Amino acid sequence: MLSRACLFAITTLPAIVSLLCCCQNVTRDNARTEFNGSSVDFRSFGDIFQRAYEVDGEEFHRRRLYFQNAIKRHAYLNSFSSAPQSAKYGINQFSDLSQQEFRDLYLQASADQAPLFSGLKKERLPATFDWRDRAVVAPITDQKACGSCWAFSVVHAVQSVHAIDSSQLVELSVQQVLDCSYQNKGCNGGSPVQTLIWLKQTRMKLVPEEAYAYKAKTGICRFFSQSHGGVALNNFTARDFSDQEEAMMGQLFEHGPLTAVVDAVSWQDYQGGIIQHHCSSQYSNHAVLIVGYNTAGSIPYWIVQNSWGTSWGNEGYVYIKIGGNVCGIADSVATVFL
């Protein structure tokens, strides 16, 4: 059942935020079962994703138009996807948003220009490597209708490296970074590199998630004493690996999951598979965590953790082709050190 807050016809962007926060409790399997074909009914979409638009109202018709535009867009995107492992695009929880609304709500990260990587690439890397196999990657989270991807990517990198060092995965507070990182704009966006600079300069300890829970909105910074348990950043590097993705694989293998800022405009429609097209390297707007790679098959790919919940993509993950800097995956990549 929807909460009372959801039972109204929405007319503004803030109202869309409220509705999306309430109405994304749908599993990917249910969505796939319901939408197993090209002919999709907007009312069925509303039932599955628990939308509460007033039937035949202005908002209903506007959302249905966005939905119909999305279906046309999916046909175009899928026309490039002929190989079995190619990315597939279709209906998901974002299909009744306009492309501009999607950008305004979810694509709020910015990238600082990083110097080119000048080190040596690591030789004899394994063909596949995934930090999830070492139990150092936290489960998929959902940033909800808050532009906080920049905070999620940094915090998840720190907690994974801490787990590698300590053999214990402790989920750390994203809300603490959202509220306290003054160089950034909370739910209105931020930069992973600026966040890492702030953590390094202040030596602020990231406290456990249970001590400072995520609320999907910017709040007042809560301070903890230095004696309080937490994890502090010692250092980081940010580099451009755009022509050196093999060296980037070595960085991941040696040091842990990596923070990256990508162009995720086409991800509004992503359902699964390996992204090879429709993803530029010119407009960085979304921060993610790279947790592994796979070069064993015909199409090598990065394994990337997103923060849009498990109903999106490959159970919350996206696979991006290695080589060619697809989605700008290698433009601004940060490694953390504790």
N, C-alpha and C positions, 0 to 999 in steps of 0.2 A: 504494500500500500504506500502511496505517496504521503509525505508529510503535508500538513495544511499549507506550508509555505510554497509548495509546488503547485497547488491547485489554483492557478490563475493564468490568464493569457498574458504572455510576456510581450513587452513593447520596447524595452531599452536594453542596452548592453549590460548594465548592472543586474537587470532582471534575468538575463540569459545566464549570468554567473550563478545566481541563486538556483536556477533550474538545473544547470549542469551539475552543481555540487550535490543535488538531491538525486539525480536521475541517471547515474552511470553504473548502477548495481546490476549489471547484466553480464553473463558469461559469454566468452567468445564462441563456445560450442553452440549455445542457444541461438546466437545471432546467425551463425553459419547454417544451422538447421533451418531456420526460418527463411533465410534469404538464399536458398539454393537455386538460383536462376537469375535471369536478366530482368524478368518482369516482377517488379517490387511494388507493393501497395504502401502508400505513405501511412495509412492508418495502421497497418501491420507493424511498420517501423515504430510508430508511436506506442503501440502496445508492448513491443519487445523492450524498447528503451525508456518506457515509462514517461512519455511526454504527455503533458496535460493541456494541449492547446484547445481553445474553445472551437468546437467543430463549426466549420464554415465562417469563422471569424477572420478578421484581417490578418492576424498573426498566423493562423492556420494556413491560409493561402500563400503567405509570404514564405513560410517555412517549407511548404510543399514545393514551391518554385525552386528554392535552394536545393531541395532533395532531388528534384528532377534534373537540375543542372549537374548535380553530383553524378547521377547515373550516366549522363552523356559524357562527363569527364572520365569516368571509369572506363568506358568503351574506348576512348582515345588512348588512355594510358596503357590499357591492356593490349592494344594493337601492336605494341612494341615488344610484348612479352611472349615470345614463341617457344623458347627453351623451357624444359620441364622445371628447372630451378629458378626461373625468372620471377621477379616480384609480381604479385597480383594485387589489384586495386578493386575496392568494392565498398559495400555498405558497412559502416561502423558507427560508433557513438557521435561522430562529428559530421554526419551526412546531412543534417538539417541546419548547419551553419554556413553562412557565406564564407568565401575564402578570406575576405577581409576580417570578419569576426574571428575566424580561426587564428589568423595571425595575431590579432590584438589580444586574444586570450592566452595563447599557448606559446607563441614564438617571440619571446621577450629577452632573449640572451644577446649579448654583444661580445664581439671578439676583439682582443687587442692584437695588433700586429706582432707576430713572434719572429725572432731571428731564425734563419735557416739552421737546421741541424748540421753540425760540423764534425760529429764523432764518427767512429767506425761502426759498421754494421756487424752484428754478431753472426758468427759462422755456425753452421750445423744446428740450426734451430729445428725443433720437432715440426712435423708437417701440420699437426693440429695442437692447439693449446687453449685451455679454457680454465680460468681461475675459479669458476663455479665448481669444478671437480675437486678443488681443495677446500671447499666449504668456507670460503672467505668473501663471498659475495652475498649481500642481503637480498631477500625476496623483492620482487617488483613492488614499487609503491605508486601512488597516484597523486600527482600534484594538484589535481582538481582544477577548478577555474581560477588559477593563480599563476602568474608568470614567474614561477620559482625554480625553473629547471636549472638555472645557474647554481643555485644553492644545493639542489639535490646532487648534481654531478660532482661538486667539490666534496660534500660531506660523505658521499658514498665512496669516493676515492680514498679519503682519509680513513674511513672505517675499514675498508678492505686492506689497506697497507698495514694498519694497526693489527688486523687479524693475522696477516702473514707474519708479522714480527712476534706476536704474542700467542698465536695458536688459539685465539678466542675471538669470535665475531661478536662485537657489541654494536648495536645500531645506535648511531649518534644523532643529535638533534639538528634537523634541518631548520626548524622554527627559530632556533637560537641564531643561526646565520642570517635568516630572513629578517629578523628583528634588529640585529645588532651590527650588521655590516654596513656602516654608514656611507661607504662609497657607492653603494648600490641603491636600488629603488624598490626593494621588497617585492611585492607581487607585480609591480610594474616593470620588472626586469633587472638585469645585472650582468656583470662580467665575471666568469670564473677566475681569470687572472687577477683582477682587482680584489676579488675575495681572498685569493691565496696570498696576495701582498698584505692584505689586512690581517690575516691569521698569522703570518710570519712576523709582522711588526708588533702586534699586540700580545702575541703568545697566548691568546685566549684559548682556554681549554674547551673543547667541544664536549658537552655533557651528554649522558645517555638520552635517547629519545624518550624514555619513560619519565625522565625528570623535566622535560621541556617539550611537550607533545606538539605535533604539527596541527595547525588550525586552518591552513589554506587562506590566511589573510595576514597582513602585516600588523604587528602589535608593538607594544613598548618593550624595549630590551630589558630582560631580566639578568642581573649580574650575579655571579657566583664567586665565592671566595677562592683564592688560589689553592687552598687546602682541599677544595672540593674535587672529587675524582673526575677525570676527563682526559681527553687526548689533545695534545698541542702539536701544531705543525712546526717542524724544524726548518725545512727548506722546500723549494720546488724549482722545477725548470719548466719553461714554456718554449716550445720549438715548432718550426714549420717543417713538416716532413713531406710536403706536397710531391716531391720527386724522389722520396726515399722511404716508401712505405715498408720496404724490407727491413730497414733500420728501425722503423717504428715498431715492427713485430718484435725485434730484439729488446726494445725498451719495455714493452709490455711484459715479455717473458722474464726479464731480469728484475723489474721493479714493482710490478703490480698493475692493476687496472688504471687506465688513463682517462683523463677528462678531455673532452673535445667539444668544439663548437661547430655546428654544421648548418647547412641550408636544408630545412625540413618542410618547406612549403608543400611538396608533394606527399608528405607523410600523412596529411589529412585523410587520405583515401587508402593508405597501405593496409594490406591484410596479411601478408606473409611473403616468403621467398626472398631472393637476393636482388637488391636494388642495383640496376646497372644503367638506367636511363632516368630522365625527368628530374635530375638532381644536380643543380649547378654547384660550383665552388666559389661563387661571387658574392653571395648575400648570406653571411653567417647570421643565424637567428635563434638557434636552439642548442642547449648544452646537454650532453649525454655522457655515458660512461662506457668505455670500450673494455670488455672483460676477456676477450679471446679472439682467436682467428682459426681458420680452417683452410689449408691449401691443398688438401688431399684430393679434391674433386676437380672437375673440369673448370669450375668457376671458383676461384679462391675468394674468401669473404671474411670480413670483420664481424664479430659477434658483439652487438651493441645493446646495452641496457638502457631503456627509456623510462620515463616517469609518468606514463599515461594509463597505468593500470594494466591488468592481465587480459582484459577484453580487447586490447589493441594489438595488432601485429602478430608476431610469433610468441603468443603468451606474454606479451609485454616487451619482447625483444625485436630488434630489426637487424637484418643481415645486409651488409653493404659490400659490394665487390671491392677486392683489393686491387690497386692499380688504377691510375687515371684520376686519383683524388676525387672519387665520386662523392657527391654531397659536400665537398670540402672537408671530408673526414680527417685530412692530414694537415689542414692549414694552421690550426692553433691547438696544439696538443700539450697538455700539462702532466707532469709526473710529480708526485708528492713524496717527500722524505720526512720521516718522523724521528 
